[in-house]
Amino acid sequence: MVATVTANVFAQNEETLSTQLVKSNSLVEAQEEFRFDEPTRTVVLSVASTISTERLLPEVAYGLATDLAPVFWGPEALANARPESLVALSVTVNGAGHRCDGPTMAALADRELSQQMFVQRCGI
């Protein structure tokens, strides 16, 4: 159920989300992939960043995840589903990947997750 709703919301709003939350980010040079993978129940985002310093890439990933969190993992999503049933997020910046489960993204939407906690929980 949650994956179906997410797929529909994503399909209807993909371009707007891409423009407002990804392409408008000054640290994103190019969006390489942005889609909802229904079989794995994962929002997939891959970008090339203007930052090439490897130690700063988690900062870019955290910023993108923080911007996306209210859309799919915010209060409205939690009103209709338990955190553990929410979809996941996979965000890759210059090849450095992070994957967060639904409860982690819900915590991020509630601003309960620092960048350091994000890296610990979501780093691949």
N, C-alpha and C positions, 0 to 999 in steps of 0.2 A: 504494500500500500504506500509506504513512505517513498520508496524508490519510484513508483509510478507518478506520484505527485511531484517529486523532484524533477523527474524527466520532463513532465509537462511544463513546469515553471521554467526550467532551463531552456526548453525549446522555444517558448514564447518570449523569453527575455535575454537570450544568449547575446545578441548584438549589443543591447543596451548595457548589460553587465560587463561585457568585454570593453566597451568604450569607456564607461564610467569608473570601473574598478581595476582594470588591467592596463589598458593603453594610455590612460591619463596619468599613470604612475610615472614620475620623472626618472625612476631608476630602471624602468622597463624600456629596453631598446626595441624589442620585437616580441610579439606573442606568437609562439610556435604551435601551441595546441591549447584548446579550451573546449571541453566537451563533457557530457555526462555519460559515463560508461555504466549502463544499466546492469549488465551481468555481474559486475563487481561492486555495484552500488557506490560508485566513486565519482566525485567531480574531479576532473583531471585538468590541470593547468601546467603548462610549460612555457617558460619565457627565457629570452636572452636579456641579460641585464647590462646596463652601462657600467656597472661595478664589476671589475675583474678580480679584485682581491678575494681569495677564497674564504677568508675568515669573516668577510662582510656579507657573504651570500645568504646565511641564515637570517640576517636582518631584512633582506629583501623578501625572502619567503615568508617570514613572520608578518611583514607589512601586508603582503597580498592575502595571506590567510585571515588576518585581522579584518581587512576590508570585506572579504567574502563571508565571514562568519555570520553577521546579522541576517544575511539573505537566506541561507539554508539551515542555519543552526540557532537562530534567534528565538525570542519568546513565542512567536507565532508557531514555529516548528515544534517547540516543546509543549505547547498547548494541545497539540494533536498527536504527539508521539513521545514515547520514553526516549531518553538520550541514547540508550544502547541500540535503539532501532533506527536511529538517524544514519544518513549516508556518510561516507568517508570523504576526505580531501587528499589528493595527491598533488603537491606543488613542487615543480622542478625549476631551479634557477641555474642557468649555465651548467646543466648536467648534475647539479647537487640536488638530491631528492629528499623530500619530506612527505610522510604519509601520516595523517591524523584520523583517528576513529571519531565516530559521532559524539560520544561524551566529551572528548577533548575539544572538539570544535564548539560544542555548546558552552564549555567553560571559557573558551576564547571569546565567544559572542558576549558572554557576561563580563568580560574583561577581568577574568579570574586567573589568567594565564600570562606569565611574563615571557619575554623572549627566551630566556634561559630554560624555563619549563617547557616551552614549545619545542626547543631543540632536543631536550631530553626525551620527551614523549613521542616526538614525530620524526626525529632524525633516522635516516635509513643507513 
